[in-house]
Amino acid sequence: MFVGVTVLVGVCTAVCPAAEVYDYSPREVMNTVQTEDDDLLEDLLKSDKIWYCGQCFSCKTRCPRGNSAASVILALRRLSVKKGYFAESEKGRQQLIAKRIFGQNMLDRGYTLLAKNITPEHFPELGENWEYYYEHMAEMREWWGVPMDLENSPGSHRQIPEADMQELRAIYEKTGAIALMDAVEQGMEKKLGSKAEVEKYWQTWLETADSRDYEMPNS
């Protein structure tokens, strides 16, 4: 992997969708990694920057050397969670939300997102049609022939057989995904000071759909 070429080219930043809307540059991240400077790397792991990437991998497909800033950033995210550094940044702390929704959905149902997660309060832009569907979801899906919570029925709300779910959970355990999910809870508790504060953070997001409304305790 000719990572050094990143310094000279910078196509990754030119094609990066996240760089259009955030103060973010994949090239800058790659350059920081190449410095091998522990202090700079720790600052990077504690920053919002590694959480701006949408993992679209445009950087890899366009890089003339085939470098993948997205893959490097994914590794940085894992390290940030393992070290507990993620809880130092606002975007990083949102990993608790991802863990409790996407991660828990996978362990409970085998899907990252369920229709019931997309509440009208959190997504008002979906309009009154979605609000009506959300309130009448079970009966509408029954009418469409894709009933909810029925084993092996069509649609994203089907119930996956428990034997298959046990296999999925075993994969998560073996690959370290469960350990990462646990590290998110532990890192948040360490940063916020108690499990009660972690729950307060979670409830703030549930009620307002904006984690920035949570007031950080005095450090």
C-alpha positions in Angstrom: 0.0 0.0 0.0 1.7 3.2 -1.2 0.3 5.4 1.5 3.0 8.0 1.1 1.6 9.0 -2.3 -1.4 10.3 -0.4 0.6 13.4 0.6 1.1 14.3 -3.1 -2.3 13.5 -4.6 -5.3 14.2 -2.4 -7.9 12.8 -4.8 -9.6 11.2 -1.7 -10.5 14.6 -0.3 -11.6 16.0 -3.7 -14.2 13.2 -4.2 -15.2 12.8 -0.5 -18.9 13.7 0.1 -18.2 14.3 3.8 -15.5 16.9 2.9 -18.2 18.9 1.2 -20.2 19.5 4.4 -17.7 19.1 7.2 -14.3 20.5 8.1 -12.8 17.2 7.1 -10.1 15.9 4.9 -9.3 12.2 4.4 -5.9 13.3 3.2 -5.3 15.1 6.4 -6.2 12.0 8.4 -3.9 9.8 6.3 -1.0 12.3 6.7 -1.5 12.3 10.5 -1.3 8.5 10.6 1.9 8.6 8.5 3.6 10.9 11.1 3.6 8.0 13.6 3.5 10.8 16.2 1.7 9.4 19.3 0.4 12.7 20.5 -1.0 13.6 17.1 -2.6 10.2 16.7 -4.2 10.4 20.2 -5.6 13.8 19.3 -7.0 12.3 16.1 -8.6 9.4 18.0 -10.3 11.9 20.4 -11.6 14.1 17.6 -14.8 14.3 15.6 -12.8 13.8 12.4 -12.7 10.0 12.2 -16.5 10.0 12.7 -17.3 12.2 9.7 -16.5 9.5 7.1 -19.6 7.9 5.6 -17.7 4.7 4.5 -18.7 5.2 0.9 -15.2 4.2 -0.2 -15.1 6.8 -3.0 -11.5 7.4 -1.9 -10.5 3.9 -2.7 -12.1 3.7 -6.1 -10.6 7.0 -7.2 -7.1 6.8 -5.7 -4.6 6.1 -8.4 -2.7 3.9 -6.0 -5.7 2.1 -4.6 -5.2 3.5 -1.1 -8.3 3.3 1.1 -8.6 6.2 3.6 -12.0 4.7 4.6 -10.3 1.4 5.7 -7.8 3.3 7.7 -10.5 5.4 9.3 -12.4 2.3 10.2 -9.4 0.9 11.9 -9.0 4.2 13.8 -12.6 4.1 14.9 -12.1 0.6 16.4 -8.9 1.8 18.2 -10.7 4.9 19.5 -13.5 2.7 20.9 -11.1 0.2 22.5 -9.1 3.0 24.1 -12.2 4.9 25.2 -11.1 8.0 23.3 -14.3 8.1 21.3 -16.2 9.6 24.3 -14.1 12.7 24.1 -15.9 14.0 21.0 -19.5 14.8 20.3 -19.6 12.6 17.2 -17.8 9.9 18.9 -20.3 9.8 21.8 -23.0 9.1 19.3 -21.6 5.6 19.1 -23.7 4.8 22.1 -26.8 5.6 20.0 -25.5 3.4 17.2 -24.7 0.6 19.6 -28.1 0.7 21.3 -30.1 0.8 18.1 -28.2 -0.8 15.2 -26.0 -3.1 17.3 -28.8 -4.3 19.6 -31.2 -4.7 16.6 -28.6 -7.1 15.1 -28.4 -9.2 18.2 -32.1 -9.2 18.8 -33.6 -9.4 15.3 -30.7 -9.8 12.8 -31.3 -6.3 11.2 -29.6 -3.0 11.8 -32.8 -0.9 11.5 -36.5 -1.7 11.9 -39.3 0.5 10.8 -40.4 1.0 14.4 -37.1 2.8 15.0 -37.9 5.5 12.5 -40.2 7.6 14.8 -42.1 10.6 13.4 -40.7 12.7 16.3 -37.1 11.9 15.1 -37.8 12.2 11.4 -40.5 14.9 10.9 -39.3 15.4 7.4 -40.9 12.1 6.4 -44.3 13.8 6.7 -47.8 12.8 7.5 -47.8 9.7 5.4 -45.0 8.1 7.4 -46.7 9.3 10.6 -49.9 7.4 9.6 -48.0 4.3 8.6 -46.0 4.4 11.9 -49.3 4.5 13.9 -51.0 1.7 11.8 -47.9 -0.3 11.0 -49.1 -3.7 12.1 -52.5 -3.6 10.3 -51.0 -2.1 7.1 -48.3 -4.8 6.9 -50.9 -7.5 7.5 -53.0 -6.0 4.6 -49.9 -5.9 2.3 -49.1 -9.5 3.1 -45.9 -8.8 4.9 -46.9 -9.3 8.6 -44.7 -8.2 11.4 -42.8 -10.6 13.7 -43.7 -13.8 11.8 -41.0 -16.3 11.3 -39.6 -16.3 7.8 -42.4 -14.1 6.4 -41.4 -11.6 3.7 -40.2 -8.1 4.6 -37.8 -6.6 7.0 -39.9 -7.2 10.1 -39.9 -10.9 9.8 -38.7 -13.0 12.7 -35.5 -14.8 12.0 -35.4 -18.4 13.4 -33.6 -18.5 16.8 -31.1 -21.1 15.5 -29.9 -18.6 12.9 -29.9 -15.8 15.5 -27.7 -17.9 17.8 -25.2 -18.4 14.9 -25.2 -14.6 14.2 -24.5 -13.9 17.9 -21.7 -16.4 17.9 -20.1 -14.6 14.9 -20.4 -11.3 16.7 -18.7 -12.8 19.8 -15.9 -14.5 17.8 -15.1 -11.4 15.7 -14.9 -9.1 18.7 -18.1 -7.1 17.8 -19.6 -7.8 21.2 -16.4 -6.6 23.0 -16.6 -3.4 21.0 -20.2 -2.8 21.9 -19.4 -3.4 25.6 -16.4 -1.0 25.2 -18.8 1.8 24.0 -20.9 1.4 27.2 -17.8 1.3 29.4 -16.2 4.3 27.7 -19.3 6.4 28.0 -19.7 5.5 31.7 -16.0 6.5 32.3 -16.4 9.8 30.5 -19.8 10.8 31.9 -19.0 9.6 35.4 -21.8 7.1 36.0 -24.3 4.7 34.4 -27.0 7.2 35.4 -25.4 9.9 33.3 -25.1 7.5 30.4 -28.9 6.8 30.7 -29.5 10.6 30.9 -27.5 11.0 27.6 -29.6 8.3 26.0 -32.9 9.7 27.2 -31.9 13.1 25.9 -31.4 11.7 22.5 -34.7 9.7 22.6 -36.6 12.8 23.6 -35.0 15.4 21.4 -33.3 13.4 18.6 -30.2 15.6 19.1 -27.4 14.3 21.4 -26.0 17.9 21.5 -28.9 18.8 23.8 -27.3 16.7 26.6 -25.3 18.9 29.0 -22.0 17.3 29.8 -21.2 17.1 33.5 -18.4 19.2 34.8 -15.1 17.4 34.3 
